[in-house]
Amino acid sequence: MAEENPMIDYLFRHQHGRMVAILCRIFGLEHLETIEDAVQDTFIKAIGAWRNELPDNPEAWLTTAAKNRLIDLFRSIKSARERHENLTVTAAIAVDQLFLDDEIADSQLRMIFTACHPALDPRDQIAFALKAIGGFSRKEIAAALLLKEETIKKRITRARKAVADKIIRFEIPQGEQLRIRTIRVLEVIYLLFNEGFHSAQKDLAVRKELCGEALRLSKMLIDNPLTCNADVQALFALMCFHSARLDSKINESNEILDLRTQDRSKWYFPLVVAGNDMMNLATASGEYSVYHYEAAIACEHLRAQTFEETNWKDILKWYQKLEALNPSPFNLLNMAVVNLQQADFSAAQDVLQQLEEDQLGQRKYLYHGCWAEYYKRTGDAAQAIHQYDVAISMVPNDLEKEYLLKKRERVKAD
């Protein structure tokens, strides 16, 4: 849709999940696939209607179009035919009520918790949620989850079948089930954010609208007393810290800039303040999650007025705590990077030797990029160039490829 009209693509990201959630609340989860088709139809109609001129209020236009499509959908559902005479009035009243802001938020919370229902295979939940809530295509989900597109297709199909076959209530769970499902919900929101912050698309490095959508969803959890907890607050703080740097990640020539070369005057400090305020709430209990430690790492980078002033010692400490809590090959890779920044080459080598490239899935080029940096810093230019060549052959994103090519050329020039 972005190729047709960037505004429609933006609105699709912001409105898709809202429309699907509201329609499911009216018609029931058993009609989910038909509902998703109806929402898609609304945006296809918008592409045609807006080809020459945008309406004064695009969101209101979409809402009206969705209401009209709702009536058509209601007529087409076999189980509703007996109510044909009253369907127009009934549906219109329901839609008018459910498109109120507080009802939209409630419907979306119900939808995301439904997507993380224990009746669904855990492997299918995240793919299903990204499709239903974020409007992700199968290709986008495959990139975000580092899986094949065909695998994602099967997972979404299984999830839809499970929803249709099993009695799943469209609601926010209570008690222990709320705690368990919130863990999965946060994973989904963070995946959505990461696809915005480190886009897996071939020609985009950053997708701000996805970061904004993830922040909005997490804020809904915070604003609801049933779903607000320290982990939700820590994730929101983490995403605020990362989002503060979005405008500095790409220069005017659409080139990736690393932390060393980013213009720190472009960092958006109101988001830093918002993150700090939320982090103060998140740490009140003294119990910390992976989001707390990742937020602490992001905050350390923001505290440094220059790259040279970065407190790598504390960052390494936080990564060690993160690895102890939740072991991950990406933690080890980041620890190797930090050791290189501290010129502790022996420690960096020890950590890298604990890793195998396949552990990093589609991001295994980062492993070879780190080895390249190690060899460059230890004076082995030939090995550094070789590792850059391997990384360049694997990287799927064109902007990251250009970034690595420039680093390789600098090694050759030296």
DRENFI-730080 format. One line per 10 residues: number of its first residue (from 1); for each residue z negated, x negated, y negated of N, C-alpha, C. Coordinates in steps of 0.02 Angstrom, whole numbers, plus 50000, padded with zeros to 5 digits. Example, Ala and Ser with C-alpha at 12.3 -4.5 7.8 and 13.67 -1.06 7.14 Angstrom:
2
1> 49610/49340/50284/49610/49385/50225/49610/49340/50165 | 49646/49358/50112/49643/49316/50053/49606/49355/49998
# end
This chain:
414
1> 50000/49960/50060/50000/50000/50000/50000/49958/49936 | 49972/49898/49942/49969/49854/49883/50037/49838/49857 | 50089/49833/49901/50156/49817/49880/50186/49874/49839 | 50165/49936/49852/50191/49993/49816/50157/50000/49748 | 50091/49996/49747/50054/50007/49686/49983/49980/49694 | 49966/49927/49656/49899/49898/49663/49843/49948/49650 | 49854/49996/49604/49803/50046/49590/49789/50089/49651 | 49841/50107/49688/49831/50147/49748/49793/50108/49801 | 49809/50044/49807/49773/50002/49855/49700/49998/49837 | 49685/49990/49772/49616/49987/49748/49580/50053/49763
11> 49612/50109/49747/49582/50174/49759/49574/50188/49833 | 49622/50165/49873/49617/50175/49945/49553/50142/49972 | 49539/50082/49949/49478/50048/49972/49415/50085/49950 | 49417/50114/49891/49357/50146/49865/49349/50218/49888 | 49405/50252/49903/49403/50323/49918/49411/50340/49991 | 49441/50295/50030/49456/50311/50100/49393/50331/50139 | 49342/50289/50137/49281/50303/50174/49247/50366/50151 | 49249/50379/50085/49217/50439/50058/49252/50502/50085 | 49319/50502/50084/49356/50560/50106/49347/50573/50181 | 49350/50519/50220/49342/50527/50293/49272/50554/50308
21> 49222/50527/50274/49153/50550/50287/49143/50623/50270 | 49170/50644/50213/49162/50714/50192/49199/50761/50240 | 49260/50742/50258/49299/50784/50305/49264/50790/50372 | 49235/50734/50396/49198/50737/50460/49137/50781/50454 | 49106/50782/50397/49047/50824/50388/49066/50898/50391 | 49127/50915/50367/49149/50984/50367/49177/51005/50435 | 49222/50964/50461/49260/50984/50521/49230/50958/50586 | 49188/50906/50582/49159/50878/50643/49193/50815/50666 | 49155/50773/50700/49180/50708/50722/49235/50714/50774 | 49237/50769/50810/49288/50776/50862/49359/50777/50834
31> 49364/50787/50768/49430/50789/50736/49443/50725/50696 | 49408/50671/50712/49411/50610/50670/49481/50583/50662 | 49519/50579/50717/49585/50549/50712/49631/50591/50667 | 49626/50656/50674/49666/50701/50631/49645/50694/50558 | 49580/50685/50548/49553/50677/50480/49580/50612/50449 | 49579/50558/50487/49605/50495/50460/49679/50501/50443 | 49717/50538/50483/49787/50550/50468/49794/50589/50403 | 49750/50638/50393/49753/50679/50332/49740/50637/50270 | 49691/50592/50275/49676/50548/50218/49735/50502/50204 | 49764/50476/50257/49823/50434/50249/49879/50472/50214
41> 49888/50535/50234/49939/50577/50204/49928/50585/50129 | 49865/50591/50109/49849/50598/50038/49872/50538/49998 | 49862/50479/50025/49882/50419/49989/49957/50408/49991 | 49990/50429/50045/50062/50426/50047/50092/50471/49993 | 50062/50530/49986/50083/50576/49934/50073/50545/49865 | 50018/50509/49856/50004/50477/49792/50057/50424/49776 | 50079/50387/49826/50131/50336/49815/50193/50367/49784 | 50213/50425/49812/50272/50459/49786/50260/50489/49717 | 50203/50521/49709/50189/50556/49647/50177/50508/49589 | 50151/50449/49604/50134/50402/49551/50186/50347/49541
51> 50244/50356/49570/50293/50302/49568/50312/50284/49496 | 50318/50334/49453/50339/50321/49384/50282/50320/49334 | 50229/50357/49350/50174/50362/49302/50109/50381/49337 | 50055/50346/49319/49990/50362/49348/49960/50423/49313 | 49923/50465/49349/49888/50521/49316/49832/50495/49272 | 49810/50536/49226/49756/50515/49180/49692/50497/49218 | 49679/50534/49271/49619/50523/49311/49638/50519/49385 | 49657/50458/49409/49681/50452/49477/49631/50476/49530 | 49567/50462/49519/49517/50482/49570/49512/50558/49574 | 49516/50592/49517/49514/50665/49518/49577/50693/49551
61> 49633/50660/49539/49696/50681/49572/49689/50677/49647 | 49661/50620/49671/49653/50611/49743/49604/50663/49772 | 49551/50677/49734/49503/50728/49758/49536/50796/49765 | 49576/50815/49715/49611/50879/49719/49660/50880/49777 | 49697/50825/49785/49746/50821/49840/49710/50824/49907 | 49651/50792/49911/49613/50793/49974/49589/50864/49988 | 49567/50899/49936/49545/50968/49946/49602/51012/49973 | 49661/51004/49943/49718/51043/49966/49737/51025/50038 | 49734/50960/50053/49750/50938/50121/49698/50964/50170 | 49636/50970/50146/49583/50997/50187/49600/51067/50212
71> 49625/51108/50166/49642/51177/50184/49697/51177/50236 | 49748/51135/50226/49802/51130/50276/49775/51108/50343 | 49729/51059/50341/49701/51033/50403/49660/51087/50438 | 49621/51123/50399/49579/51176/50427/49623/51227/50464 | 49680/51245/50435/49724/51292/50467/49753/51265/50532 | 49762/51199/50535/49795/51169/50593/49748/51158/50652 | 49682/51162/50639/49635/51151/50693/49628/51214/50735 | 49643/51207/50798/49645/51265/50842/49581/51305/50843 | 49525/51269/50845/49460/51303/50850/49443/51343/50788 | 49479/51331/50732/49463/51366/50670/49508/51426/50658
81> 49556/51437/50701/49605/51490/50689/49574/51560/50685 | 49519/51570/50722/49487/51636/50721/49457/51650/50653 | 49444/51597/50614/49415/51606/50548/49468/51605/50493 | 49531/51615/50512/49587/51606/50467/49580/51645/50401 | 49555/51705/50405/49553/51747/50345/49507/51718/50292 | 49452/51685/50313/49403/51661/50265/49406/51586/50254 | 49454/51553/50286/49451/51480/50285/49461/51451/50215 | 49504/51480/50174/49518/51451/50109/49455/51452/50066 | 49421/51508/50063/49360/51513/50022/49305/51468/50050 | 49296/51470/50116/49242/51430/50148/49253/51356/50136
91> 49313/51332/50149/49327/51261/50142/49321/51239/50070 | 49347/51280/50024/49344/51261/49953/49273/51254/49929 | 49230/51302/49949/49160/51298/49929/49128/51235/49958 | 49141/51222/50022/49112/51163/50055/49134/51099/50020 | 49198/51095/50004/49223/51034/49973/49194/51025/49903 | 49192/51079/49864/49164/51074/49797/49093/51047/49799 | 49054/51071/49847/48985/51049/49853/48980/50976/49878 | 49022/50960/49927/49016/50894/49959/49048/50838/49920 | 49087/50854/49868/49114/50802/49826/49068/50784/49768 | 49008/50812/49766/48958/50790/49718/48935/50719/49738
101> 48916/50679/49687/48901/50608/49699/48848/50597/49753 | 48793/50636/49750/48740/50625/49798/48761/50645/49869 | 48804/50696/49873/48828/50718/49938/48879/50669/49967 | 48919/50638/49924/48966/50586/49946/48927/50528/49977 | 48875/50505/49943/48834/50450/49968/48802/50468/50034 | 48775/50529/50039/48743/50551/50100/48793/50554/50158 | 48853/50579/50144/48905/50584/50196/48926/50515/50220 | 48932/50467/50174/48952/50400/50194/48898/50365/50235 | 48836/50375/50216/48782/50347/50256/48783/50376/50327 | 48793/50441/50332/48798/50473/50398/48855/50443/50438
111> 48912/50430/50404/48970/50404/50439/48958/50333/50465 | 48930/50291/50424/48921/50222/50446/48868/50217/50501 | 48817/50260/50498/48768/50260/50553/48798/50290/50616 | 48843/50338/50608/48877/50367/50666/48920/50314/50700 | 48955/50273/50660/48997/50221/50687/48957/50169/50727 | 48893/50163/50711/48849/50116/50746/48804/50152/50796 | 48826/50209/50821/48787/50248/50869/48783/50212/50936 | 48725/50213/50970/48717/50178/51034/48761/50206/51090 | 48787/50267/51081/48833/50294/51132/48899/50258/51132 | 48914/50221/51079/48975/50182/51076/48962/50112/51103
121> 49012/50084/51137/49007/50016/51161/48994/49969/51101 | 48943/49926/51105/48928/49881/51049/48988/49841/51026 | 49033/49824/51073/49093/49785/51055/49141/49827/51012 | 49136/49892/51017/49182/49936/50981/49156/49959/50914 | 49090/49955/50904/49059/49985/50845/49085/49957/50780 | 49088/49890/50775/49106/49859/50712/49179/49874/50694 | 49223/49868/50744/49294/49883/50731/49303/49955/50709 | 49268/50000/50742/49272/50071/50726/49245/50084/50655 | 49190/50052/50638/49160/50062/50572/49206/50036/50517 | 49235/49977/50527/49280/49950/50477/49341/49995/50466
131> 49364/50027/50520/49421/50072/50514/49400/50137/50478 | 49344/50166/50499/49324/50231/50472/49296/50226/50401 | 49257/50174/50388/49223/50168/50323/49266/50131/50272 | 49295/50074/50294/49332/50033/50246/49406/50045/50244 | 49433/50085/50291/49504/50097/50292/49544/50035/50312 | 49513/49989/50348/49546/49928/50369/49603/49945/50418 | 49657/49908/50414/49709/49912/50465/49686/49872/50527 | 49719/49884/50583/49702/49846/50643/49712/49771/50632 | 49764/49753/50596/49777/49682/50582/49720/49651/50542 | 49696/49687/50491/49641/49662/50450/49577/49655/50491
141> 49563/49703/50533/49503/49700/50575/49507/49642/50624 | 49566/49632/50653/49575/49576/50699/49561/49510/50665 | 49585/49503/50603/49573/49441/50565/49499/49432/50549 | 49467/49487/50529/49396/49483/50511/49352/49467/50570 | 49369/49493/50630/49329/49483/50690/49354/49425/50733 | 49408/49392/50711/49436/49336/50748/49458/49357/50818 | 49492/49414/50822/49515/49441/50886/49588/49459/50881 | 49620/49472/50939/49689/49493/50940/49694/49566/50916 | 49752/49582/50885/49762/49650/50860/49761/49701/50916 | 49788/49684/50974/49789/49730/51030/49718/49746/51053
151> 49675/49695/51051/49604/49706/51069/49571/49755/51022 | 49586/49750/50958/49558/49795/50908/49583/49866/50920 | 49647/49873/50936/49676/49939/50950/49639/49973/51007 | 49625/49935/51060/49589/49963/51118/49518/49982/51099 | 49485/49942/51058/49416/49956/51039/49411/50020/50997 | 49457/50027/50950/49456/50087/50908/49471/50149/50950 | 49519/50143/50995/49536/50200/51039/49477/50220/51082 | 49442/50170/51111/49383/50185/51152/49329/50219/51110 | 49319/50194/51050/49267/50223/51007/49283/50296/50989 | 49345/50309/50971/49365/50378/50955/49355/50424/51015
161> 49372/50399/51074/49364/50439/51135/49290/50453/51148 | 49249/50402/51138/49177/50412/51148/49149/50464/51099 | 49173/50461/51037/49151/50510/50987/49172/50580/51008 | 49233/50586/51033/49259/50652/51052/49226/50679/51115 | 49209/50633/51162/49183/50654/51228/49108/50666/51228 | 49072/50632/51184/48999/50635/51186/48972/50674/51126 | 48915/50702/51136/48884/50741/51082/48849/50692/51035 | 48882/50675/50981/48854/50629/50931/48844/50667/50866 | 48783/50669/50843/48768/50707/50783/48785/50664/50721 | 48814/50697/50672/48834/50664/50610/48774/50662/50564
171> 48731/50611/50574/48667/50610/50538/48642/50538/50531 | 48593/50531/50487/48556/50468/50482/48499/50471/50532 | 48495/50422/50578/48443/50426/50630/48373/50417/50601 | 48323/50427/50643/48254/50421/50623/48218/50370/50667 | 48160/50347/50644/48116/50305/50684/48147/50240/50707 | 48135/50223/50770/48158/50159/50798/48234/50155/50799 | 48267/50212/50812/48340/50212/50812/48368/50193/50743 | 48334/50213/50690/48356/50194/50623/48353/50119/50614 | 48299/50089/50637/48291/50015/50630/48346/49979/50669 | 48357/50001/50731/48406/49967/50774/48477/49973/50745
181> 48493/50034/50724/48561/50044/50699/48572/50012/50630 | 48520/50006/50591/48526/49973/50526/48548/49901/50534 | 48524/49867/50586/48545/49798/50600/48621/49794/50607 | 48649/49842/50644/48722/49842/50655/48758/49862/50591 | 48731/49908/50554/48761/49929/50491/48767/49870/50443 | 48716/49829/50439/48718/49771/50395/48771/49721/50417 | 48780/49714/50483/48833/49669/50508/48901/49693/50484 | 48912/49758/50487/48976/49787/50466/48987/49775/50391 | 48936/49787/50351/48943/49778/50279/48956/49705/50262 | 48922/49659/50297/48932/49588/50283/49002/49564/50305
191> 49028/49592/50360/49096/49576/50380/49146/49600/50327 | 49134/49659/50301/49176/49686/50248/49175/49639/50188 | 49115/49617/50169/49109/49571/50112/49145/49505/50126 | 49136/49477/50185/49166/49412/50201/49241/49414/50201 | 49270/49471/50221/49343/49477/50218/49367/49476/50145 | 49323/49496/50099/49339/49491/50028/49328/49421/50001 | 49275/49389/50022/49256/49324/49995/49296/49267/50026 | 49312/49272/50091/49353/49223/50126/49408/49261/50163 | 49458/49285/50126/49508/49328/50156/49546/49293/50212 | 49556/49329/50267/49596/49303/50322/49670/49320/50314
201> 49687/49356/50261/49757/49372/50249/49796/49309/50232 | 49858/49308/50249/49899/49248/50243/49906/49223/50172 | 49913/49268/50123/49929/49248/50055/49875/49265/50004 | 49814/49281/50028/49759/49297/49982/49697/49258/50003 | 49665/49226/49955/49603/49191/49970/49542/49234/49953 | 49549/49279/49905/49494/49320/49882/49519/49392/49874 | 49478/49441/49895/49493/49512/49886/49431/49545/49855 | 49430/49545/49789/49371/49567/49752/49351/49639/49769 | 49401/49682/49781/49385/49752/49792/49344/49762/49855 | 49353/49719/49905/49314/49724/49967/49242/49701/49955
211> 49234/49649/49915/49167/49626/49898/49130/49682/49860 | 49165/49714/49814/49134/49768/49776/49116/49827/49820 | 49158/49843/49869/49143/49898/49914/49082/49883/49957 | 49077/49821/49980/49018/49801/50020/48954/49806/49979 | 48958/49785/49917/48900/49791/49872/48881/49864/49862 | 48931/49906/49853/48918/49977/49842/48885/50009/49903 | 48910/49992/49963/48880/50020/50024/48808/49997/50033 | 48795/49934/50021/48727/49909/50028/48681/49940/49976 | 48708/49952/49916/48667/49984/49864/48649/50056/49884 | 48694/50090/49920/48679/50157/49946/48619/50154/49993
221> 48618/50102/50036/48562/50094/50082/48497/50082/50044 | 48501/50042/49991/48442/50026/49951/48416/50088/49915 | 48462/50129/49891/48442/50188/49852/48413/50244/49894 | 48425/50241/49960/48398/50292/50004/48332/50267/50034 | 48276/50302/50022/48211/50278/50047/48208/50271/50123 | 48250/50308/50159/48250/50303/50232/48281/50238/50256 | 48327/50210/50218/48365/50153/50242/48350/50088/50205 | 48310/50090/50153/48295/50030/50115/48241/49989/50151 | 48258/49925/50165/48208/49879/50192/48223/49808/50168 | 48183/49759/50188/48190/49691/50163/48257/49659/50182
231> 48282/49674/50242/48346/49646/50262/48403/49672/50220 | 48402/49737/50205/48453/49767/50161/48450/49734/50092 | 48390/49726/50066/48382/49695/50001/48406/49622/50001 | 48392/49585/50054/48413/49516/50058/48489/49510/50063 | 48521/49555/50100/48594/49554/50105/48624/49570/50037 | 48597/49619/50001/48622/49635/49935/48616/49574/49889 | 48559/49540/49891/48549/49480/49850/48600/49427/49868 | 48610/49416/49932/48658/49365/49955/48728/49380/49928 | 48749/49443/49933/48816/49462/49910/48822/49457/49834 | 48768/49470/49799/48768/49461/49726/48778/49387/49709
241> 48742/49343/49744/48749/49271/49731/48820/49247/49743 | 48849/49267/49799/48918/49247/49814/48967/49277/49764 | 48958/49341/49749/49004/49375/49703/49004/49344/49633 | 48948/49315/49614/48943/49283/49549/48994/49227/49541 | 49017/49198/49596/49064/49141/49594/49137/49161/49605 | 49150/49226/49614/49218/49246/49632/49271/49223/49582 | 49257/49230/49518/49308/49213/49467/49323/49138/49463 | 49281/49097/49494/49291/49025/49490/49323/48997/49554 | 49334/49038/49604/49360/49013/49668/49434/48997/49667 | 49471/49030/49622/49543/49021/49617/49560/49004/49544
251> 49604/48954/49534/49623/48938/49465/49684/48979/49443 | 49708/48966/49383/49763/49005/49355/49828/48995/49394 | 49832/48941/49432/49892/48928/49473/49884/48955/49544 | 49833/48996/49554/49819/49026/49619/49804/48974/49672 | 49767/48923/49652/49747/48869/49698/49672/48875/49712 | 49652/48861/49773/49581/48863/49792/49543/48805/49760 | 49486/48821/49732/49442/48769/49704/49377/48767/49744 | 49356/48707/49764/49292/48702/49800/49235/48698/49750 | 49174/48695/49775/49116/48696/49731/49116/48637/49682 | 49142/48581/49704/49143/48522/49660/49186/48533/49598
261> 49241/48569/49607/49290/48575/49552/49288/48643/49517 | 49245/48689/49539/49242/48754/49506/49213/48749/49436 | 49239/48791/49391/49214/48795/49323/49152/48840/49324 | 49094/48809/49319/49032/48846/49326/49018/48892/49266 | 49054/48882/49212/49046/48927/49155/49076/48996/49171 | 49117/49000/49224/49145/49064/49244/49100/49103/49292 | 49046/49072/49313/49000/49108/49358/48968/49165/49318 | 48965/49223/49351/48943/49284/49317/48867/49293/49327 | 48829/49273/49278/48757/49268/49287/48720/49335/49288 | 48747/49390/49261/48713/49454/49273/48706/49470/49348
271> 48755/49449/49388/48749/49458/49461/48696/49412/49490 | 48689/49353/49462/48636/49307/49484/48568/49338/49470 | 48561/49366/49411/48497/49399/49393/48483/49457/49440 | 48535/49498/49454/48526/49555/49499/48506/49531/49568 | 48537/49476/49591/48519/49448/49656/48448/49422/49658 | 48428/49388/49604/48359/49363/49601/48308/49419/49602 | 48321/49472/49564/48275/49529/49562/48268/49560/49632 | 48325/49568/49666/48323/49598/49732/48290/49551/49783 | 48301/49486/49774/48271/49437/49821/48195/49437/49814 | 48170/49447/49754/48097/49451/49745/48068/49509/49785
281> 48104/49565/49787/48082/49622/49828/48088/49606/49902 | 48143/49572/49920/48157/49559/49991/48107/49512/50023 | 48077/49468/49983/48031/49418/50011/47958/49440/50008 | 47945/49500/49984/47876/49522/49974/47837/49526/50039 | 47870/49544/50093/47835/49553/50157/47820/49487/50192 | 47856/49433/50174/47846/49368/50207/47883/49362/50273 | 47921/49413/50293/47962/49410/50354/48035/49402/50334 | 48067/49351/50364/48134/49333/50341/48186/49341/50395 | 48246/49363/50374/48303/49372/50419/48356/49320/50403 | 48412/49323/50438/48467/49277/50425/48491/49286/50353
291> 48488/49348/50328/48512/49360/50260/48467/49327/50208 | 48403/49324/50222/48357/49289/50176/48376/49215/50171 | 48387/49183/50228/48402/49112/50227/48471/49098/50197 | 48520/49140/50213/48586/49130/50183/48583/49141/50107 | 48543/49189/50085/48535/49200/50014/48502/49140/49981 | 48454/49111/50015/48420/49051/49987/48469/48994/49979 | 48515/48986/50027/48566/48933/50022/48613/48946/49963 | 48636/49009/49958/48681/49026/49903/48647/49016/49835 | 48583/49032/49832/48546/49025/49770/48539/48951/49750 | 48530/48907/49798/48525/48835/49783/48589/48810/49749
301> 48646/48833/49772/48709/48813/49740/48712/48838/49668 | 48688/48898/49656/48691/48927/49589/48642/48893/49541 | 48588/48867/49568/48538/48834/49526/48564/48768/49496 | 48610/48736/49531/48634/48670/49509/48682/48678/49450 | 48666/48646/49394/48710/48651/49336/48774/48611/49346 | 48773/48561/49388/48833/48523/49408/48831/48513/49483 | 48889/48498/49511/48892/48486/49583/48846/48429/49603 | 48844/48377/49562/48803/48318/49578/48729/48334/49579 | 48708/48387/49545/48637/48405/49543/48617/48451/49601 | 48663/48466/49646/48648/48511/49703/48592/48482/49745
311> 48544/48524/49763/48487/48502/49803/48505/48508/49877 | 48541/48458/49903/48565/48460/49972/48508/48457/50022 | 48453/48425/50003/48395/48421/50048/48368/48490/50064 | 48359/48531/50012/48333/48599/50024/48385/48642/50060 | 48448/48632/50044/48500/48671/50078/48500/48655/50152 | 48492/48592/50170/48489/48573/50241/48428/48605/50274 | 48372/48607/50238/48311/48639/50264/48324/48712/50280 | 48358/48748/50235/48372/48818/50246/48420/48828/50305 | 48469/48784/50311/48515/48790/50368/48478/48777/50434 | 48431/48732/50434/48392/48719/50495/48350/48779/50514
321> 48321/48812/50464/48283/48874/50478/48329/48929/50503 | 48388/48934/50474/48437/48984/50494/48459/48972/50566 | 48471/48910/50583/48492/48893/50651/48436/48907/50702 | 48375/48895/50682/48318/48909/50727/48312/48984/50740 | 48326/49024/50688/48320/49096/50695/48381/49127/50730 | 48440/49101/50715/48502/49131/50741/48553/49076/50753 | 48550/49042/50811/48596/48987/50825/48669/49007/50820 | 48708/48965/50786/48779/48980/50775/48817/48915/50765 | 48878/48910/50792/48918/48850/50779/48934/48841/50705 | 48936/48895/50668/48950/48889/50596/48891/48859/50559
331> 48830/48872/50582/48772/48839/50553/48777/48764/50563 | 48794/48744/50624/48800/48672/50638/48855/48640/50596 | 48911/48674/50589/48965/48647/50549/48942/48638/50476 | 48907/48686/50450/48882/48681/50381/48830/48627/50374 | 48789/48617/50426/48741/48562/50424/48776/48495/50423 | 48832/48489/50459/48871/48428/50457/48898/48415/50387 | 48922/48468/50355/48948/48462/50287/48894/48438/50240 | 48834/48466/50246/48778/48447/50202/48759/48374/50215 | 48758/48353/50277/48743/48283/50293/48795/48236/50262 | 48858/48257/50262/48910/48216/50230/48898/48211/50155
341> 48876/48266/50124/48862/48264/50052/48804/48218/50036 | 48758/48210/50085/48701/48165/50075/48717/48094/50099 | 48780/48083/50120/48802/48018/50145/48763/47997/50207 | 48737/48045/50244/48705/48031/50308/48757/48040/50363 | 48800/47990/50370/48858/47995/50413/48839/47998/50487 | 48786/47964/50505/48764/47965/50574/48741/48036/50594 | 48703/48068/50551/48680/48136/50565/48739/48185/50567 | 48787/48175/50522/48846/48218/50521/48885/48212/50586 | 48893/48150/50609/48929/48138/50672/48892/48170/50731 | 48826/48162/50732/48786/48191/50787/48796/48267/50790
351> 48796/48300/50733/48803/48373/50732/48873/48393/50754 | 48924/48359/50728/48993/48376/50745/49006/48367/50820 | 48973/48317/50850/48984/48305/50921/48951/48359/50965 | 48908/48399/50935/48879/48455/50972/48926/48515/50975 | 48979/48512/50934/49025/48569/50928/49088/48559/50968 | 49118/48616/50987/49185/48617/51014/49226/48664/50971 | 49289/48645/50958/49328/48684/50910/49336/48758/50929 | 49340/48772/50994/49351/48841/51016/49291/48886/51000 | 49232/48856/50988/49174/48896/50970/49184/48931/50902 | 49230/48906/50862/49241/48932/50795/49299/48982/50791
361> 49329/48998/50849/49382/49048/50851/49440/49030/50805 | 49462/49079/50765/49519/49069/50721/49503/49024/50662 | 49440/49007/50654/49421/48961/50599/49407/48891/50625 | 49436/48873/50681/49425/48806/50708/49457/48752/50665 | 49502/48770/50621/49530/48721/50575/49475/48691/50531 | 49420/48729/50520/49364/48703/50480/49331/48644/50515 | 49329/48647/50581/49300/48592/50621/49340/48528/50609 | 49406/48532/50612/49448/48473/50602/49447/48451/50529 | 49440/48498/50483/49434/48480/50413/49370/48441/50400 | 49317/48460/50434/49253/48423/50426/49258/48353/50455
371> 49290/48347/50514/49301/48280/50542/49343/48238/50495 | 49393/48268/50464/49436/48232/50417/49393/48204/50359 | 49348/48246/50333/49304/48225/50280/49259/48168/50303 | 49234/48173/50365/49192/48120/50392/49230/48054/50394 | 49291/48054/50421/49329/47992/50426/49349/47965/50357 | 49364/48010/50310/49380/47988/50242/49320/47953/50211 | 49261/47983/50220/49201/47955/50189/49179/47890/50223 | 49198/47880/50285/49178/47819/50321/49234/47767/50322 | 49288/47781/50285/49339/47730/50275/49394/47727/50326 | 49400/47776/50370/49453/47776/50421/49508/47824/50399
381> 49553/47800/50357/49604/47843/50327/49651/47871/50380 | 49669/47832/50429/49717/47854/50480/49689/47914/50519 | 49626/47909/50538/49595/47965/50575/49586/48026/50530 | 49570/48013/50467/49562/48069/50420/49628/48107/50413 | 49684/48070/50406/49749/48103/50399/49766/48141/50463 | 49751/48111/50521/49764/48145/50584/49726/48211/50589 | 49662/48210/50570/49621/48270/50574/49645/48323/50524 | 49667/48300/50465/49696/48348/50417/49759/48380/50446 | 49800/48340/50479/49861/48367/50509/49845/48421/50561 | 49794/48409/50601/49774/48459/50652/49750/48522/50617
391> 49707/48513/50567/49680/48571/50530/49736/48611/50497 | 49783/48577/50466/49839/48610/50431/49882/48650/50480 | 49889/48624/50541/49930/48659/50591/49897/48724/50615 | 49831/48730/50604/49793/48787/50630/49777/48840/50577 | 49775/48820/50514/49749/48866/50462/49798/48923/50451 | 49773/48986/50452/49818/49044/50445/49833/49063/50372 | 49790/49042/50326/49796/49063/50256/49837/49011/50218 | 49888/49034/50183/49933/48988/50147/49897/48950/50092 | 49850/48982/50057/49815/48948/50003/49768/48894/50030 | 49735/48908/50086/49693/48857/50117/49735/48800/50144
401> 49795/48816/50168/49840/48763/50192/49859/48717/50134 | 49875/48745/50077/49892/48704/50019/49832/48661/49997 | 49773/48690/50001/49713/48653/49984/49704/48592/50029 | 49714/48602/50095/49707/48546/50142/49763/48495/50134 | 49823/48518/50119/49879/48472/50108/49865/48426/50049 | 49835/48453/49997/49820/48411/49938/49765/48360/49955 | 49716/48380/49994/49664/48333/50014/49694/48277/50057 | 49740/48296/50101/49774/48247/50143/49814/48197/50101 | 49850/48223/50052/49890/48179/50009/49847/48132/49968 | 49788/48155/49948/49743/48110/49911/49719/48052/49954
411> 49708/48065/50019/49688/48012/50065/49745/47962/50072 | 49807/47986/50079/49865/47942/50085/49874/47900/50023 | 49862/47931/49964/49872/47895/49901/49820/47840/49892 | 49760/47852/49917/49707/47801/49911/49719/47743/49958
# end
